[in-house]
């Protein structure tokens, strides 16, 4: 077997891995990086199949391009595909709004839909002559790891989380000869999730008690639902605005991919939904507003921040990593954001909380140990060396984009 990274070898984003097993060639993910301007993987050669690990745009974002040009078949869990298709339509809207060239058209998304082939956890399928086993990756509902079995067994993780969250159970190790591992949080460990949620709720309580409003910018896929689950046992009046509403409906339509669908259903029922411009004014009379986008680059969150930015009693609670060049990173580092074309000072309180859905450094080390591979290939991270330096007794490989690697 050989692999060739077309993107995401040494950075978080645009993950795309071409795998060759004898006459069989297949892609593992084909994403884009939603930067300004967007960054794309190298053009893929014609392949019959792409195996999509999960719906996040840095893994799925360029699959319509693939289907439109090469008529590639798309293997993914039904949950992953449903959300990924929704995000590809959103990608076109964002490109039009920000004035960047569209990476594909609606007809390519339609071809992607026609080419979808569903897979399920614990299923064994064949891609050409290669046997592929599907495993749960944790991370977000529907996320999968793929184990390719030929002369060797190769496990491609995509993004993983090994600790159970409110939404999903953690990924379980899979014995393999070669482990192709994401390293997003190499060198960094997460604070205990229960402590994070406790601090988050205490900060919400503090802001509300002093008469302020709480704005929670949140990624629609996964993060919004984790935040709502955290708030569900409180007495705050919580409103939800943006794409997270549609994601909630999709998640609840496939409860088999959720750890506890009853808890999510209860959290959603307790949350008030913003479905009109008038309702946004009503939401500002409540306590907490959870809304997209998570990095503050567009979406209804900008309207809410514009309304509270001079109110020192109010607060903006960030719940996810803020990519360099985004409004969220500017807010963290400078206390400013770009609002409707003008840079504005933000006078309300700003706090960050680590609700990450990725395995941290120590969890990745434990996962490697329990998978017990002969070779570990580190990708999808900008600090891979620190993780590899702590793995002994195995061959550690740091691939370079554009080069073939013999497994």
FILO-425149 format. One line per 2 residues: number of its first residue (from 1); their letters; for each residue z, y, x of C-alpha. Coordinates in nm, 3 decimals, always signed. Layout:
BEGIN
NUM = A = Z,Y,X | ...
***
This chain:
BEGIN
1 = XX = +0.000,+0.000,+0.000 | -0.067,+0.359,+0.103
3 = XX = +0.034,+0.697,-0.042 | -0.110,+1.044,-0.009
5 = XX = +0.077,+1.352,-0.132 | -0.146,+1.610,-0.298
7 = XX = +0.155,+1.832,-0.366 | +0.532,+1.843,-0.360
9 = XX = +0.586,+1.663,-0.029 | +0.810,+1.926,+0.130
11 = XX = +0.881,+2.162,-0.160 | +1.017,+2.150,-0.513
13 = XX = +0.712,+2.183,-0.734 | +0.354,+2.064,-0.788
15 = XX = +0.450,+1.701,-0.732 | +0.145,+1.476,-0.705
17 = XX = +0.135,+1.143,-0.522 | -0.176,+0.927,-0.490
19 = XX = -0.098,+0.557,-0.441 | -0.350,+0.300,-0.321
21 = XX = -0.288,-0.074,-0.354 | -0.598,-0.257,-0.237
23 = XX = -0.877,-0.157,-0.478 | -0.633,+0.015,-0.717
25 = XX = -0.572,+0.390,-0.699 | -0.332,+0.570,-0.929
27 = XX = -0.155,+0.904,-0.944 | +0.218,+0.946,-0.980
29 = XX = +0.268,+1.283,-1.152 | +0.033,+1.581,-1.123
31 = XX = +0.229,+1.902,-1.167 | +0.208,+2.272,-1.094
33 = XX = +0.458,+2.533,-0.976 | +0.509,+2.812,-1.232
35 = XX = +0.536,+3.087,-0.970 | +0.358,+3.423,-0.970
37 = XX = +0.077,+3.341,-0.919 | +0.106,+2.971,-1.013
39 = XX = +0.064,+2.716,-0.733 | -0.134,+2.398,-0.781
41 = XX = -0.162,+2.062,-0.602 | -0.471,+1.965,-0.408
43 = XX = -0.761,+1.853,-0.630 | -0.724,+1.486,-0.717
45 = XX = -1.009,+1.239,-0.668 | -1.129,+1.042,-0.971
47 = XX = -0.854,+0.800,-1.073 | -0.830,+0.575,-1.376
49 = XX = -0.456,+0.623,-1.437 | -0.178,+0.877,-1.385
51 = XX = +0.181,+0.766,-1.439 | +0.387,+1.060,-1.559
53 = XX = +0.761,+1.043,-1.486 | +0.871,+1.323,-1.719
55 = XX = +0.760,+1.636,-1.899 | +0.873,+1.922,-1.673
57 = XX = +0.579,+2.137,-1.577 | +0.615,+2.077,-1.200
59 = XX = +0.538,+1.711,-1.274 | +0.305,+1.729,-1.575
61 = XX = +0.141,+2.070,-1.565 | -0.203,+1.978,-1.427
63 = XX = -0.262,+1.652,-1.612 | -0.502,+1.818,-1.862
65 = XX = -0.717,+1.920,-1.563 | -0.716,+1.558,-1.451
67 = XX = -0.816,+1.424,-1.791 | -1.083,+1.688,-1.847
69 = XX = -1.257,+1.618,-1.516 | -1.196,+1.250,-1.452
71 = XX = -1.114,+1.111,-1.799 | -0.789,+0.974,-1.652
73 = XX = -0.561,+0.761,-1.868 | -0.203,+0.895,-1.900
75 = XX = +0.090,+0.652,-1.893 | +0.426,+0.795,-2.006
77 = XX = +0.706,+0.732,-2.252 | +0.634,+0.873,-2.600
79 = XX = +0.912,+1.131,-2.557 | +0.774,+1.251,-2.224
81 = XX = +0.421,+1.283,-2.355 | +0.523,+1.469,-2.671
83 = XX = +0.709,+1.736,-2.473 | +0.451,+1.752,-2.193
85 = XX = +0.169,+1.822,-2.438 | +0.373,+2.105,-2.588
87 = XX = +0.437,+2.255,-2.243 | +0.069,+2.246,-2.149
89 = XX = -0.015,+2.462,-2.451 | +0.264,+2.698,-2.342
91 = XX = +0.111,+2.712,-1.993 | -0.211,+2.851,-2.140
93 = XX = -0.016,+3.116,-2.332 | +0.175,+3.222,-2.021
95 = XX = -0.144,+3.243,-1.812 | -0.301,+3.469,-2.074
97 = XX = +0.013,+3.684,-2.104 | +0.052,+3.728,-1.727
99 = XX = -0.319,+3.770,-1.656 | -0.366,+3.462,-1.436
101 = XX = -0.671,+3.234,-1.461 | -0.615,+2.945,-1.700
103 = XX = -0.603,+2.616,-1.506 | -0.766,+2.424,-1.793
105 = XX = -0.870,+2.469,-2.155 | -0.757,+2.342,-2.493
107 = XX = -1.032,+2.081,-2.487 | -0.871,+1.933,-2.173
109 = XX = -0.537,+1.906,-2.354 | -0.718,+1.731,-2.639
111 = XX = -0.868,+1.483,-2.393 | -0.518,+1.427,-2.250
113 = XX = -0.394,+1.343,-2.600 | -0.679,+1.098,-2.653
115 = XX = -0.607,+0.930,-2.319 | -0.232,+0.876,-2.370
117 = XX = -0.102,+0.519,-2.333 | +0.269,+0.481,-2.421
119 = XX = +0.511,+0.285,-2.204 | +0.876,+0.200,-2.269
121 = XX = +1.180,+0.145,-2.048 | +1.211,-0.211,-1.912
123 = XX = +0.845,-0.276,-1.992 | +0.617,-0.447,-1.740
125 = XX = +0.253,-0.331,-1.746 | -0.052,-0.377,-1.529
127 = XX = -0.254,-0.096,-1.374 | -0.559,-0.270,-1.235
129 = XX = -0.416,-0.561,-1.034 | -0.084,-0.383,-0.975
131 = XX = +0.226,-0.479,-1.171 | +0.430,-0.177,-1.278
133 = XX = +0.786,-0.190,-1.412 | +0.930,+0.107,-1.603
135 = XX = +1.292,+0.217,-1.550 | +1.499,+0.501,-1.694
137 = XX = +1.548,+0.794,-1.454 | +1.824,+0.980,-1.638
139 = XX = +1.742,+1.351,-1.581 | +1.603,+1.433,-1.930
141 = XX = +1.527,+1.220,-2.237 | +1.225,+0.997,-2.172
143 = XX = +1.222,+1.041,-1.793 | +1.102,+0.728,-1.611
145 = XX = +1.092,+0.576,-1.263 | +0.799,+0.348,-1.177
147 = XX = +0.828,+0.032,-0.966 | +0.493,-0.086,-0.828
149 = XX = +0.487,-0.450,-0.719 | +0.219,-0.572,-0.480
151 = XX = +0.272,-0.717,-0.134 | +0.580,-0.490,-0.139
153 = XX = +0.788,-0.334,-0.415 | +0.770,+0.047,-0.422
155 = XX = +0.996,+0.259,-0.645 | +0.884,+0.615,-0.726
157 = XX = +1.177,+0.807,-0.877 | +1.029,+1.133,-1.000
159 = XX = +1.340,+1.343,-1.075 | +1.660,+1.145,-1.122
161 = XX = +2.018,+1.198,-1.226 | +2.257,+0.910,-1.168
163 = XX = +2.553,+1.059,-1.358 | +2.563,+1.037,-1.740
165 = XX = +2.529,+1.372,-1.918 | +2.566,+1.470,-2.280
167 = XX = +2.199,+1.387,-2.335 | +2.118,+1.077,-2.128
169 = XX = +2.270,+0.794,-1.929 | +2.233,+0.799,-1.553
171 = XX = +1.960,+0.619,-1.360 | +2.048,+0.275,-1.225
173 = XX = +1.948,+0.162,-0.873 | +1.649,-0.073,-0.842
175 = XX = +1.623,-0.307,-0.544 | +1.299,-0.230,-0.361
177 = XX = +1.124,-0.247,-0.024 | +1.013,+0.120,-0.027
179 = XX = +1.188,+0.404,-0.209 | +0.992,+0.727,-0.272
181 = XX = +1.279,+0.962,-0.352 | +1.305,+1.319,-0.480
183 = XX = +1.530,+1.534,-0.259 | +1.567,+1.852,-0.464
185 = XX = +1.939,+1.881,-0.396 | +1.945,+1.740,-0.042
187 = XX = +2.234,+1.907,+0.139 | +2.400,+2.027,-0.182
189 = XX = +2.646,+1.857,-0.412 | +2.717,+1.957,-0.770
191 = XX = +3.056,+2.059,-0.895 | +3.208,+1.811,-1.140
193 = XX = +3.022,+1.855,-1.471 | +3.341,+1.865,-1.681
195 = XX = +3.476,+2.145,-1.460 | +3.148,+2.335,-1.492
197 = XX = +3.155,+2.310,-1.871 | +3.521,+2.415,-1.880
199 = XX = +3.452,+2.725,-1.667 | +3.146,+2.805,-1.877
201 = XX = +3.344,+2.791,-2.203 | +3.629,+2.995,-2.054
203 = XX = +3.384,+3.267,-1.948 | +3.227,+3.268,-2.296
205 = XX = +3.574,+3.305,-2.446 | +3.661,+3.588,-2.207
207 = XX = +3.346,+3.785,-2.292 | +3.377,+3.733,-2.666
209 = XX = +3.748,+3.828,-2.665 | +3.673,+4.161,-2.497
211 = XX = +3.413,+4.242,-2.763 | +3.096,+4.151,-2.576
213 = XX = +2.794,+3.936,-2.651 | +2.701,+3.629,-2.445
215 = XX = +2.334,+3.577,-2.357 | +2.256,+3.229,-2.218
217 = XX = +1.900,+3.206,-2.077 | +1.822,+2.836,-2.087
219 = XX = +1.530,+2.604,-2.016 | +1.403,+2.466,-2.345
221 = XX = +1.371,+2.107,-2.219 | +1.707,+1.946,-2.158
223 = XX = +1.916,+2.247,-2.055 | +1.927,+2.410,-2.399
225 = XX = +2.054,+2.087,-2.550 | +2.322,+2.043,-2.281
227 = XX = +2.445,+2.398,-2.346 | +2.456,+2.343,-2.724
229 = XX = +2.652,+2.021,-2.672 | +2.903,+2.213,-2.457
231 = XX = +2.943,+2.482,-2.722 | +2.964,+2.238,-3.015
233 = XX = +3.342,+2.192,-2.997 | +3.412,+2.567,-2.983
235 = XX = +3.456,+2.810,-3.268 | +3.199,+3.060,-3.141
237 = XX = +2.910,+3.169,-3.361 | +2.612,+3.036,-3.165
239 = XX = +2.247,+3.129,-3.224 | +1.939,+2.964,-3.076
241 = XX = +1.606,+3.139,-3.020 | +1.282,+3.018,-2.863
243 = XX = +1.114,+2.689,-2.778 | +1.444,+2.500,-2.764
245 = XX = +1.433,+2.470,-3.143 | +1.113,+2.264,-3.132
247 = XX = +1.248,+2.052,-2.845 | +1.559,+1.977,-3.052
249 = XX = +1.341,+1.848,-3.335 | +1.137,+1.631,-3.099
251 = XX = +1.446,+1.485,-2.932 | +1.606,+1.400,-3.265
253 = XX = +1.283,+1.240,-3.386 | +1.321,+0.976,-3.111
255 = XX = +1.695,+0.903,-3.098 | +1.637,+0.590,-2.888
257 = XX = +1.591,+0.817,-2.584 | +1.926,+0.995,-2.634
259 = XX = +2.268,+0.889,-2.516 | +2.437,+1.004,-2.836
261 = XX = +2.198,+1.137,-3.104 | +2.486,+1.194,-3.348
263 = XX = +2.647,+1.447,-3.113 | +2.322,+1.635,-3.060
265 = XX = +2.250,+1.637,-3.433 | +2.599,+1.777,-3.496
267 = XX = +2.554,+2.045,-3.227 | +2.217,+2.150,-3.373
269 = XX = +2.353,+2.167,-3.727 | +2.637,+2.390,-3.609
271 = XX = +2.393,+2.628,-3.440 | +2.221,+2.911,-3.629
273 = XX = +1.846,+2.936,-3.574 | +1.652,+3.257,-3.514
275 = XX = +1.330,+3.221,-3.710 | +1.228,+3.584,-3.767
277 = XX = +1.252,+3.926,-3.598 | +1.518,+4.022,-3.854
279 = XX = +1.727,+3.724,-3.751 | +1.742,+3.854,-3.393
281 = XX = +1.941,+4.149,-3.518 | +2.172,+3.909,-3.700
283 = XX = +2.211,+3.700,-3.384 | +2.337,+4.005,-3.196
285 = XX = +2.622,+4.024,-3.446 | +2.732,+3.674,-3.347
287 = XX = +2.901,+3.560,-3.026 | +2.653,+3.357,-2.820
289 = XX = +2.272,+3.358,-2.805 | +2.102,+3.067,-2.626
291 = XX = +1.735,+3.140,-2.565 | +1.430,+3.094,-2.348
293 = XX = +1.313,+3.150,-2.087 | +1.562,+3.004,-1.840
295 = XX = +1.437,+3.219,-1.550 | +1.396,+3.533,-1.763
297 = XX = +1.019,+3.551,-1.710 | +0.921,+3.620,-2.069
299 = XX = +1.040,+3.485,-2.401 | +1.294,+3.626,-2.649
301 = XX = +1.565,+3.648,-2.382 | +1.417,+3.978,-2.260
303 = XX = +1.465,+4.142,-2.598 | +1.831,+4.041,-2.608
305 = XX = +1.896,+4.153,-2.251 | +1.731,+4.486,-2.325
307 = XX = +1.975,+4.533,-2.613 | +2.291,+4.456,-2.410
309 = XX = +2.198,+4.561,-2.055 | +2.417,+4.873,-2.058
311 = XX = +2.714,+4.702,-2.225 | +2.971,+4.616,-1.958
313 = XX = +3.163,+4.405,-2.208 | +2.868,+4.165,-2.252
315 = XX = +2.753,+3.893,-2.015 | +2.447,+3.695,-1.907
317 = XX = +2.535,+3.336,-1.814 | +2.264,+3.163,-1.610
319 = XX = +2.266,+2.784,-1.637 | +1.988,+2.677,-1.402
321 = XX = +1.832,+2.728,-1.061 | +1.641,+3.056,-1.035
323 = XX = +1.319,+3.019,-0.835 | +1.239,+3.285,-0.577
325 = XX = +1.021,+3.559,-0.725 | +1.151,+3.520,-1.080
327 = XX = +1.341,+3.772,-1.290 | +1.641,+3.539,-1.278
329 = XX = +1.653,+3.544,-0.897 | +1.620,+3.923,-0.898
331 = XX = +1.910,+3.944,-1.142 | +2.128,+3.719,-0.925
333 = XX = +2.052,+3.900,-0.600 | +1.999,+4.262,-0.706
335 = XX = +2.149,+4.304,-1.052 | +1.808,+4.412,-1.185
337 = XX = +1.523,+4.262,-1.386 | +1.173,+4.361,-1.483
339 = XX = +1.171,+4.458,-1.851 | +0.833,+4.528,-2.007
341 = XX = +0.683,+4.656,-1.681 | +0.980,+4.859,-1.554
343 = XX = +1.265,+4.751,-1.326 | +1.598,+4.805,-1.503
345 = XX = +1.958,+4.795,-1.382 | +2.175,+4.540,-1.562
347 = XX = +2.529,+4.667,-1.617 | +2.672,+4.370,-1.806
349 = XX = +2.841,+4.081,-1.625 | +2.621,+3.812,-1.467
351 = XX = +2.750,+3.461,-1.385 | +2.582,+3.137,-1.278
353 = XX = +2.681,+2.782,-1.375 | +2.544,+2.457,-1.229
355 = XX = +2.420,+2.252,-1.526 | +2.168,+2.073,-1.305
357 = XX = +2.006,+1.750,-1.428 | +1.929,+1.633,-1.071
359 = XX = +2.129,+1.398,-0.852 | +2.323,+1.584,-0.583
361 = XX = +2.330,+1.499,-0.212 | +2.610,+1.239,-0.229
363 = XX = +2.462,+1.079,-0.540 | +2.124,+1.046,-0.366
365 = XX = +2.290,+0.876,-0.067 | +2.465,+0.629,-0.298
367 = XX = +2.138,+0.563,-0.483 | +1.959,+0.487,-0.155
369 = XX = +2.234,+0.250,-0.047 | +2.226,+0.057,-0.373
371 = XX = +1.845,+0.035,-0.389 | +1.867,-0.108,-0.034
373 = XX = +1.509,-0.029,+0.077 | +1.367,-0.092,+0.423
375 = XX = +1.188,+0.245,+0.408 | +1.276,+0.573,+0.235
377 = XX = +1.008,+0.839,+0.176 | +1.162,+1.180,+0.100
379 = XX = +0.966,+1.426,-0.116 | +1.004,+1.710,-0.369
381 = XX = +1.260,+1.902,-0.164 | +1.283,+2.176,+0.096
383 = XX = +1.583,+2.030,+0.284 | +1.474,+1.668,+0.325
385 = XX = +1.586,+1.647,+0.688 | +1.955,+1.681,+0.602
387 = XX = +1.941,+1.389,+0.363 | +1.736,+1.169,+0.597
389 = XX = +1.970,+1.242,+0.890 | +2.256,+1.069,+0.704
391 = XX = +2.066,+0.751,+0.622 | +2.102,+0.489,+0.896
393 = XX = +1.955,+0.143,+0.937 | +1.639,+0.226,+0.741
395 = XX = +1.304,+0.381,+0.827 | +1.311,+0.743,+0.712
397 = XX = +0.979,+0.915,+0.646 | +0.906,+1.283,+0.577
399 = XX = +0.547,+1.286,+0.451 | +0.306,+1.575,+0.500
401 = XX = +0.065,+1.684,+0.229 | -0.291,+1.576,+0.293
403 = XX = -0.208,+1.277,+0.515 | -0.221,+0.909,+0.420
405 = XX = +0.100,+0.715,+0.481 | +0.101,+0.337,+0.518
407 = X = +0.391,+0.184,+0.329
***
